[in-house]
Amino acid sequence: MDYLSRMESDSIYVIREAFNRYSRLAMLWSMGKDSTALLWMVRRAFFGRVPFPVIHIDTSYKFPEIYAFRDRLAKEFDLDLRVARNEDALAGGMGPTKIDKFACCNALKTNALKQAIAKMGFEALLLGIRRDEHGVRAKERYFSPRSQDFTWNVGSQPPELWDLYASVDEAAHDRIHPLLHMTELDIWRYVRREGVPVNPLYLAKEGKRYRSIGCAPCCMPIASNATTVDEIIAELEASHEPERAGRAQDKEAAFTMQKLRSLGYM
């Protein structure tokens, strides 16, 4: 078995374990490469179907290409797509054009997710995060408990030994991270091998492309001529720039992501 097949097998093991363990399970989908690769693996795990809801936390500030990609694949894959927004915050004028990006992310993403879980009663969520994305995410476990107020206690996470994933009885919900062991290059190589659909924002146009996508005002493109997945892989193999260098919340302060994650940010 090649290394990508082993990684896929490890991810599918986590996905199926979560499905077996929780009766109210859902998946978060951002339409980025990682969560779309996770969606692909879920379909592989369950023979072409996704047997639980797929949630998009919509800030209403995403790129038009993200919404088009979402709607096309939701129809093609026959997804039970649930769109969650913090309508009160949006009505109050909250948005990424505000100076305080921390408050915006917390209101339009974290609080929107809180509302969705409270409304739909989910016990656990699958997320497509990876350890190599950010130093804070490197501290995550495959099965990560969250308290009633969504806080994440990094220092008291249960150990994970020999593929044994612990649950915490008093957790309000658990976050499940089947892609933790994969890197950015692993994801792109998997996308190439499997033919996973690619959001067009990742492909260069007029000498620029996006390496990490989210809210349009918070993402900056990088200089690139990579118009195919093969060219993206070649570019990344020669690059030393961090993946999220173009994301506003990662630039403002070293502790910003740690603070957001501790409060329940994805």
C-alpha positions in Angstrom: 0.0 0.0 0.0 1.4 3.4 -1.0 1.6 6.2 1.6 -1.4 8.1 0.3 -3.5 5.0 0.5 -2.3 4.4 4.1 -3.2 8.0 5.0 -6.6 7.7 3.4 -7.2 4.4 5.3 -6.2 6.1 8.6 -8.7 8.9 7.9 -11.5 6.6 6.9 -10.9 4.6 10.1 -11.5 7.9 12.1 -14.5 8.8 10.1 -16.2 5.4 10.6 -15.2 5.4 14.3 -17.0 8.7 14.7 -20.0 7.5 12.8 -20.3 4.5 15.0 -19.8 6.4 18.2 -22.2 9.4 17.7 -25.8 9.3 16.7 -25.9 13.0 15.9 -22.9 13.6 13.7 -22.3 16.3 11.1 -19.4 17.6 9.0 -18.2 21.2 8.5 -17.4 22.1 4.9 -15.7 25.3 3.9 -15.3 24.4 0.2 -11.6 24.6 0.6 -9.2 21.8 -0.5 -9.0 20.1 2.9 -12.7 19.9 3.8 -13.5 18.9 0.2 -10.9 16.1 0.4 -12.5 15.1 3.7 -15.9 15.1 2.0 -14.4 12.9 -0.7 -13.1 10.5 2.0 -16.5 10.4 3.7 -18.1 9.3 0.4 -15.4 6.6 0.1 -16.1 5.5 3.6 -19.8 5.1 2.9 -19.8 3.8 -0.7 -20.6 7.1 -2.4 -23.0 8.7 0.1 -22.7 11.1 3.0 -24.9 9.7 5.7 -25.1 12.8 7.9 -25.6 16.6 7.4 -22.9 18.8 5.9 -22.8 22.3 7.5 -21.5 25.5 5.8 -20.8 28.3 8.3 -21.6 31.2 6.0 -20.3 34.7 7.0 -21.9 36.1 3.8 -18.5 37.5 2.9 -17.1 34.5 1.0 -15.9 34.6 -2.6 -18.6 34.1 -5.2 -16.6 31.1 -6.4 -17.0 29.4 -3.0 -20.8 29.7 -3.2 -20.9 28.4 -6.8 -18.6 25.5 -5.9 -20.8 24.7 -2.8 -24.0 24.6 -4.7 -22.6 22.5 -7.6 -21.2 19.8 -5.4 -24.1 19.8 -3.0 -26.3 18.9 -5.9 -23.8 16.5 -7.5 -23.1 14.6 -4.3 -26.8 14.8 -3.1 -25.7 16.4 0.2 -27.9 17.3 3.2 -26.5 20.8 3.2 -27.2 23.0 6.1 -26.2 26.7 5.9 -25.7 28.5 9.2 -25.3 32.2 9.7 -25.2 34.5 12.7 -28.1 36.7 11.4 -28.1 39.0 14.5 -24.4 39.9 14.1 -24.8 40.4 10.3 -27.9 42.7 10.9 -25.8 44.6 13.4 -23.2 45.4 10.7 -20.5 42.9 11.8 -18.1 42.0 9.0 -14.4 41.5 8.1 -14.1 45.1 7.0 -14.1 46.0 10.7 -10.7 46.7 12.3 -11.2 44.0 14.9 -10.8 40.8 12.9 -10.9 38.7 16.1 -14.4 39.9 17.0 -15.5 39.3 13.5 -14.3 35.7 13.3 -15.7 35.0 16.7 -19.1 36.4 15.8 -19.6 35.2 12.3 -17.9 31.8 12.6 -17.7 30.6 16.2 -21.0 32.0 17.4 -22.7 30.9 14.2 -21.5 27.4 14.9 -22.7 27.6 18.5 -26.1 28.5 17.2 -26.1 25.7 14.6 -25.2 23.1 17.2 -27.8 24.4 19.7 -30.5 24.4 17.0 -29.6 21.0 15.4 -28.4 19.2 18.5 -25.2 17.7 17.1 -23.0 15.6 19.4 -19.9 15.7 17.2 -18.5 17.5 14.1 -16.0 16.3 11.5 -13.5 19.0 10.5 -10.8 19.0 7.8 -7.9 20.6 9.8 -4.3 19.5 9.7 -1.5 19.7 12.3 0.9 21.4 9.8 -1.5 24.3 9.1 -0.7 26.3 12.2 1.2 25.8 15.5 -2.0 25.9 17.5 -3.6 23.2 15.4 -0.6 21.0 15.9 -1.8 20.6 19.5 -5.1 19.0 18.5 -6.2 15.4 18.9 -8.2 13.3 16.5 -11.1 13.3 19.0 -11.1 16.7 20.7 -13.7 17.5 23.4 -15.4 21.0 23.7 -17.1 22.3 26.8 -20.6 23.8 27.0 -19.2 27.3 26.3 -17.1 25.9 23.4 -13.8 26.4 25.2 -10.9 24.1 24.3 -8.7 23.1 27.2 -5.4 22.3 25.4 -3.7 21.0 28.5 -6.3 18.4 29.5 -7.0 16.6 26.3 -7.3 12.8 26.6 -4.2 10.9 25.3 -4.5 9.0 22.0 -2.4 5.8 22.0 -2.4 2.9 19.5 -5.4 4.3 17.5 -7.6 4.3 20.7 -9.6 7.5 20.7 -11.0 8.6 24.1 -14.3 10.5 24.6 -14.9 12.8 27.6 -18.3 12.2 29.2 -18.9 15.8 30.2 -18.0 17.3 26.8 -20.8 19.3 25.2 -19.6 18.1 21.8 -16.6 16.6 20.2 -14.5 17.8 17.2 -13.2 15.0 15.0 -10.2 15.6 12.8 -9.6 12.8 10.4 -6.9 14.7 8.4 -4.6 15.7 11.2 -1.8 13.4 10.0 -1.8 14.9 6.4 0.2 17.9 5.2 -0.7 20.5 2.6 1.3 18.6 0.0 -0.3 15.3 1.0 -3.7 16.9 0.4 -2.8 18.1 -3.1 -1.3 14.8 -4.0 -4.4 13.1 -2.9 -6.5 15.6 -4.8 -4.5 14.8 -7.9 -4.7 11.0 -7.5 -8.4 10.9 -6.7 -9.6 13.6 -9.1 -11.2 15.5 -6.1 -13.0 18.7 -7.4 -10.9 21.8 -7.0 -12.2 25.3 -6.2 -11.1 27.5 -9.0 -9.7 30.1 -6.6 -6.7 27.8 -6.0 -5.7 28.0 -9.7 -3.7 30.9 -11.0 -5.3 33.6 -13.0 -3.3 36.6 -14.4 -0.3 35.6 -12.3 -2.1 35.2 -8.9 -3.9 32.4 -7.0 -5.2 31.8 -3.5 -3.4 29.3 -1.4 -5.9 29.5 1.5 -9.5 30.6 1.0 -12.1 32.1 3.3 -13.8 35.5 3.5 -12.8 37.6 0.5 -11.7 40.7 2.4 -9.4 38.6 4.6 -7.6 36.6 2.0 -4.7 37.8 -0.2 -3.6 36.0 -3.4 0.0 34.9 -3.9 2.1 35.4 -7.0 1.8 32.2 -9.0 1.5 30.7 -12.5 0.2 27.4 -11.3 -3.0 26.7 -13.3 -3.2 22.9 -12.7 -2.9 20.7 -9.6 0.4 19.3 -11.0 1.8 22.8 -11.1 0.5 23.6 -7.6 2.3 20.6 -6.3 5.5 21.5 -8.0 5.2 25.1 -6.7 4.7 23.9 -3.1 7.6 21.5 -3.3 9.9 24.5 -4.0 8.2 26.9 -1.5 9.1 27.8 2.1 6.3 30.3 2.6 3.6 29.4 5.3 0.3 28.2 3.9 -1.8 30.8 5.8 0.5 33.8 5.2 -2.4 35.5 3.3 -5.0 35.1 6.1 -5.6 38.3 8.1 -6.3 36.7 11.4 -3.0 34.9 11.4 -1.0 38.1 10.8 -2.5 40.4 13.5 -0.8 38.8 16.5 0.9 35.6 17.4 -1.7 34.7 20.0 -4.8 35.5 17.9 -5.3 31.9 16.5 -4.7 30.4 20.0 -7.3 32.8 21.5 -9.8 32.0 18.7 -9.3 28.3 18.9 -9.7 28.3 22.7 -13.1 30.0 22.2 -14.3 27.4 19.7 -13.0 28.7 16.3 -12.6 26.0 13.6 
